[in-house]
């Protein structure tokens, strides 16, 4: 376990915009937007963020992944973070 502070602050990584991973972002409810925002902050392999979310109405959300290494794992991590941000149980489709 590392304890303390780094010698440098580090650098920020690029992340996609909410509109790049969800076409429904502008018209979706606030809980969905928070979920997308949290998913974008989730760690992903190779920092690729190859996942998408679609709001299907009520609390139903469709999650899909892109093609590439570790995309199944990345989608699972992103979905977990999405639920943290949404703050409600999600009916995944």
N, C-alpha and C positions, 0 to 999 in steps of 0.2 A: 504494500500500500504506500503510495506516495503522499507525503504530507508537506505542506508549505505552499509557496508560490513560485511560479516559474520566473526565470530571469527576464523573460520578455512577455508581453501581453498576448502574443500570438497574432494570427491574421484571421480575418473573417472569410468564410467560404461563400461562394455564390449559391443562392437557392432560387428555385423557380418561383414565379409569381402564382398566386392562387388561380388566376385565370388560365394558366398553362396546364394545371392539373384538374380543373373542373370548369366545364362550360356553364354550369348552373350557378356559379359563385355569386353573381350579381343579383339574382332573383331568389336565392335560397334563404331560408330562415337563419337567424343569428347563430343558433347552435351548430348548424352545418358549417357556417363560415368559420366559427371558432375551431371546429374539428379539422377543417382543411388547414387552417393556420398552424395548429399543433402538429399535424402530419408533416408539414413542410419543415418543421424544426427537428423532426425525428432523425436519428442517425441512419444512414444508408451505406451499403457497401459501395465503395468507389464514388460516393457522393453524386450518384446519377439521378436519383429521385424518379425512377421509371414506374410511377403509379398514377392512377387517375381515380377520381371520385365523382359519382353522379347521384344527385338527389332525386329520389323516385316518389316523393310525397310522404306525408306523415313522418315517421322516423325511419323510413326505409332508405338505405344507401347501397349503391352498387360500387364495389371496389374492383379495379382491374389492374393488371400489371403489364409492363412492357416485356420486351424480349432482351435477354442478356443474363449474365452471371448474377446469382444471388437475388433475382427479382422476386422469387417466392418468399424468401426470408424478409426482404425489404418491405413487401406488401404487408406481411404480418406485423412488422414493427410499426409501419405507418398506420395500419388499422387500429392498433392498440393506442397509439398517440391520438388518433382521431377521436376515439371514445373518451379519452381523458379530457380533451378539449371540448367535446360536445356536452359532456356532463349528463347525458341521458343514455339509456340502453339503446343500442342500434340494432335494427332488424336488417342484417346483412343479406344482400341478394346476390 
